[in-house]
Amino acid sequence: MSPLAAPVALALWRERDPAARDIPGVYAGTLDLLGDQVEGAVADLAAHHVQCARLPRTVDLTDRDGAAAVTALVAVRELTAFGIAVEWTLRLPGTGVVAGISTGAPADWQTLSHLHPPTTLFRGDSSGSFGSGRDIAVQWRDSFHAAKCGYRRGPGFIEIRDRRSGSFKRLVIRTHQHDQLIQALLRGVPETDVPSSVVARYLPPGLIHRAGRFLWWTPYRIRRWPLSTTIP
């Protein structure tokens, strides 16, 4: 499999409130995240009471390669899974058609809407009829809640619970072959390494997401199952 991009650099704090960041002991330094290390590294951050992480570089979904975007999105997914707030900037493709392929849709951001909302969001064509980046950012923040799209793993199955569309959807995956592939997709892999049948099954419902040449698994693992009264 082709390697992904360089590590994602994070700045870390033990408080979410920016006004508290000058208090001694609140700043927790910087960290580079990459590949197999992401889940374990983020778990360690949570154990050390990190509450906020900042990605200094814009996650650019207009990049034709996509390696850097996927590496960053995997980091945001894991930070969100552990309840760590993320300050990040996202650029979505503009709306329109290029070479017969749609480059944007009214709800293309909803596939990512279970991730901690970006601080700033740009649309490649902010004048398009599908809304500006600012409009999308507001919708994203207003609709975000814990466990919006996550999974739990049991003996021989993965259960996915998805509320990104506003209604509840549940999917159980029992295929061992797909289970192994999902493990790879958690880190992000070139689309050429993924069977077309898997892409056809999991891309339309947004369980995998395409960024340039790469695909990655969007749901995060829910480690503490929420009560039904704590989510919409």
C-alpha positions in Angstrom: 0.0 0.0 0.0 1.2 3.5 -0.8 2.3 5.6 2.3 0.2 8.5 3.5 1.6 12.0 4.0 3.8 13.4 6.7 2.6 13.5 10.3 -0.1 15.8 11.4 1.3 18.5 13.8 -0.9 19.3 16.8 -0.7 22.0 19.4 -2.3 20.9 22.7 -4.0 22.4 25.7 -5.6 21.1 28.9 -8.4 23.6 28.7 -10.9 24.4 25.9 -11.3 28.1 26.8 -8.8 30.2 24.9 -8.7 32.7 27.8 -7.2 30.0 30.0 -4.3 29.1 27.7 -1.8 31.4 29.4 -2.3 29.8 32.8 0.8 27.8 33.7 0.4 24.1 33.0 -2.5 24.5 30.5 -0.3 24.3 27.4 0.6 20.7 26.8 3.1 21.1 23.9 3.0 19.8 20.4 2.7 16.3 18.9 3.0 14.7 15.5 0.4 12.0 14.6 0.6 9.5 11.9 -0.8 6.1 10.8 -0.9 3.3 13.3 0.1 5.6 16.1 -2.9 7.8 16.0 -5.4 5.8 18.2 -2.8 5.0 20.8 -1.4 8.5 20.8 -4.8 10.2 21.2 -5.8 7.8 24.0 -2.6 8.9 25.8 -3.6 12.6 25.3 -7.0 11.9 26.8 -5.4 10.1 29.7 -3.2 13.2 30.3 -6.3 15.4 30.4 -5.7 17.2 27.1 -9.0 18.9 26.1 -8.2 20.8 23.0 -6.0 20.3 19.9 -5.2 22.6 17.1 -4.3 21.6 13.5 -2.3 24.5 12.1 -2.8 23.5 8.4 -6.0 23.7 6.5 -7.4 20.2 5.6 -7.8 20.7 1.8 -10.3 18.4 0.1 -9.6 20.1 -3.2 -6.1 18.5 -3.3 -6.0 15.9 -6.1 -3.7 13.6 -4.1 -5.6 13.6 -0.8 -2.9 11.9 1.3 -2.4 14.9 3.6 -6.2 15.5 3.9 -6.8 11.8 4.9 -4.1 11.8 7.5 -5.5 15.0 9.1 -9.1 13.7 8.9 -8.1 10.4 10.6 -6.5 12.5 13.4 -9.7 14.7 13.8 -11.8 11.5 13.9 -9.8 10.0 16.7 -9.7 13.3 18.7 -13.4 13.5 18.3 -13.9 9.9 19.5 -12.0 10.7 22.7 -14.0 13.9 23.3 -11.1 16.3 22.6 -12.1 19.5 21.0 -10.4 20.3 17.7 -9.6 23.7 16.2 -9.2 23.0 12.5 -9.9 24.6 9.1 -11.5 22.7 6.2 -11.7 23.5 2.5 -14.5 21.7 0.6 -14.5 21.4 -3.2 -16.5 24.0 -5.0 -19.8 23.1 -6.6 -20.1 22.4 -10.2 -19.2 19.8 -12.8 -15.7 19.1 -14.1 -15.2 16.5 -16.8 -18.7 15.2 -16.2 -18.0 14.7 -12.4 -19.8 16.6 -9.7 -17.3 18.5 -7.6 -19.7 19.4 -4.8 -23.2 18.8 -3.5 -25.6 20.5 -1.1 -24.9 18.1 1.7 -21.4 16.8 0.9 -20.2 18.1 4.3 -22.7 15.8 6.2 -20.5 12.8 5.6 -18.0 14.6 8.0 -20.6 16.2 10.3 -19.9 13.7 13.1 -16.4 15.1 13.5 -15.8 18.0 15.8 -16.9 21.1 13.8 -14.2 23.0 12.1 -13.4 26.5 13.4 -13.4 27.9 9.8 -14.7 26.3 6.6 -14.1 27.3 3.0 -16.1 26.3 0.0 -14.0 26.2 -3.2 -16.7 28.3 -4.9 -18.2 30.2 -2.0 -20.6 32.0 -4.3 -22.3 28.8 -5.4 -26.0 28.1 -4.8 -25.3 25.4 -2.3 -24.2 27.9 0.4 -21.0 29.5 1.6 -18.5 28.0 3.9 -19.8 30.2 6.7 -23.3 28.9 6.2 -22.1 25.3 6.3 -19.9 25.9 9.4 -23.0 27.2 11.3 -25.1 24.2 10.3 -22.3 21.8 11.3 -21.9 23.4 14.7 -25.7 23.5 15.3 -26.2 19.8 14.4 -23.1 18.3 16.1 -23.5 16.0 19.1 -21.7 13.1 20.7 -21.9 9.6 19.1 -23.4 11.0 15.8 -21.8 8.3 13.8 -19.8 5.6 15.6 -19.3 1.9 15.9 -18.7 -0.7 18.5 -16.9 -4.0 17.9 -18.1 -7.4 19.1 -17.1 -11.0 18.5 -17.4 -11.4 14.7 -19.3 -8.2 14.0 -19.1 -4.4 13.9 -22.3 -2.4 14.7 -22.5 1.1 13.2 -25.0 3.7 14.4 -25.4 6.7 12.2 -27.4 9.9 12.8 -25.6 12.2 10.3 -28.7 12.5 8.1 -30.9 13.5 11.0 -32.5 10.1 11.2 -31.2 7.0 12.9 -29.5 4.2 10.7 -28.0 1.0 12.0 -25.8 -1.4 10.1 -24.1 -4.6 11.3 -21.1 -5.9 9.4 -20.4 -9.6 9.9 -18.0 -10.3 7.0 -14.5 -11.2 8.2 -12.9 -10.0 4.9 -14.5 -6.6 5.3 -13.5 -6.5 8.9 -9.9 -6.8 7.9 -10.2 -4.2 5.2 -11.9 -1.8 7.7 -8.8 -2.0 9.9 -6.8 -0.8 7.0 -9.3 1.9 6.1 -9.1 3.3 9.6 -5.7 4.6 8.7 -6.6 5.5 5.1 -5.5 3.6 2.0 -5.2 4.3 -1.8 -8.5 3.6 -3.5 -6.7 1.2 -5.9 -6.2 -1.1 -2.8 -9.9 -1.3 -2.1 -12.2 -3.8 -4.0 -14.8 -2.0 -6.1 -17.5 -4.0 -4.4 -16.5 -2.5 -1.1 -16.4 1.0 -2.5 -19.9 0.5 -4.0 -21.3 -0.7 -0.7 -19.7 1.7 1.8 -19.2 5.0 -0.2 -22.8 5.9 -0.8 -23.8 5.7 2.9 -20.7 7.7 3.8 -19.0 4.9 5.8 -16.0 5.5 3.7 -15.0 8.9 2.3 -12.9 9.7 -0.7 -10.2 12.4 -0.6 -8.2 12.6 -3.8 -6.7 9.1 -4.4 -7.4 7.9 -0.9 -10.3 6.4 1.0 -10.7 6.3 4.8 -13.2 4.9 7.3 -15.4 7.7 8.7 -17.2 6.3 11.8 -15.2 6.5 15.1 -15.1 3.9 17.7 -17.5 4.6 20.6 -15.7 3.6 23.8 -18.4 4.7 26.2 -21.9 3.9 24.9 -24.1 6.9 25.5 -27.6 6.6 27.0 -30.4 7.3 24.5 -31.4 10.4 26.5 -28.0 12.0 25.9 -28.2 12.1 22.1 -31.0 13.5 19.8 
